[in-house]
Amino acid sequence: MRNPKNILQHELIGMHCKVISSQNRYQIGIKGKIIDETLKTILIKSGNERKNIQKKGTIFRITLSDKKIDVDGNFLLARPEDRIKQK
């Protein structure tokens, strides 16, 4: 079960998020549904567009049920399948 304490050990695809802080100021405020994740990026579907957001140096606000969780992208720097296996 996903909760704020174990969000890093779960799949993020399908969750809604918003970019709160980023090294690229043009990406701040992008929000939408996470549709893919790689080693260094998260792909967000925002309206009809797809935005590729670098994990490093970015803070994502992820919506989990009715809770909002801020996640530092530096902690997501790993292949999703490897990050999920970590404890």
C-alpha distance (Angstrom), angle and dihedral (degrees) to the residues before:
residue distance angle dihedral
M1 . . .
R2 3.78 . .
N3 3.78 116.5 .
P4 3.82 135.5 154.8
K5 3.81 92.0 -92.5
N6 3.80 96.9 54.6
I7 3.81 102.9 29.0
L8 3.83 91.9 116.7
Q9 3.82 91.2 60.7
H10 3.81 93.7 55.4
E11 3.76 137.7 76.9
L12 3.82 112.6 -90.3
I13 3.80 97.7 -166.4
G14 3.79 110.1 112.9
M15 3.80 95.0 25.7
H16 3.79 123.7 116.1
C17 3.78 118.9 -119.8
K18 3.79 144.3 168.6
V19 3.80 128.6 -150.2
I20 3.81 105.4 -120.2
S21 3.80 99.6 173.3
S22 3.79 132.5 8.3
Q23 3.78 141.9 165.9
N24 3.81 84.8 -125.2
R25 3.81 104.3 65.6
Y26 3.81 91.3 -160.4
Q27 3.81 90.5 65.9
I28 3.81 95.5 56.1
G29 3.79 109.6 111.1
I30 3.80 97.0 22.7
K31 3.77 108.4 140.6
G32 3.74 136.4 175.5
K33 3.77 144.3 95.8
I34 3.80 121.7 -37.3
I35 3.81 106.4 -121.4
D36 3.81 101.8 169.6
E37 3.79 141.6 7.8
T38 3.79 131.8 -160.4
L39 3.79 135.2 177.1
K40 3.81 93.7 -78.3
T41 3.81 107.0 11.9
I42 3.78 145.2 52.7
L43 3.81 119.9 -148.8
I44 3.81 113.5 -144.2
K45 3.80 125.3 -168.8
S46 3.78 105.2 -141.2
G47 3.79 110.7 -179.5
N48 3.80 105.9 -51.8
E49 3.80 93.2 -23.5
R50 3.77 132.7 86.2
K51 3.79 116.5 -140.4
N52 3.80 121.6 -163.2
I53 3.82 108.0 -150.2
Q54 3.79 123.7 -167.7
K55 3.82 112.2 -127.4
K56 3.80 96.4 -149.3
G57 3.79 111.6 89.7
T58 3.81 94.5 4.9
I59 3.79 130.4 114.5
F60 3.80 116.1 -152.7
R61 3.81 124.9 -161.6
I62 3.79 104.8 -146.7
T63 3.79 121.4 -164.4
L64 3.79 112.6 -136.4
S65 3.81 111.1 -178.4
D66 3.81 101.0 -56.1
K67 3.82 95.6 -22.7
K68 3.79 128.4 92.2
I69 3.81 117.0 -145.5
D70 3.80 124.7 -169.4
V71 3.81 110.5 -142.7
D72 3.80 124.1 -170.0
G73 3.80 107.5 -132.5
N74 3.81 89.8 -143.2
F75 3.82 87.5 71.8
L76 3.81 89.7 53.5
L77 3.82 94.1 56.0
A78 3.79 99.4 122.9
R79 3.75 137.9 77.5
P80 3.81 106.4 -75.6
E81 3.79 92.7 -121.6
D82 3.82 91.1 52.9
R83 3.82 94.5 44.4
I84 3.80 91.6 52.4
K85 3.82 91.0 54.4
Q86 3.83 92.9 54.4
K87 3.78 119.5 96.2
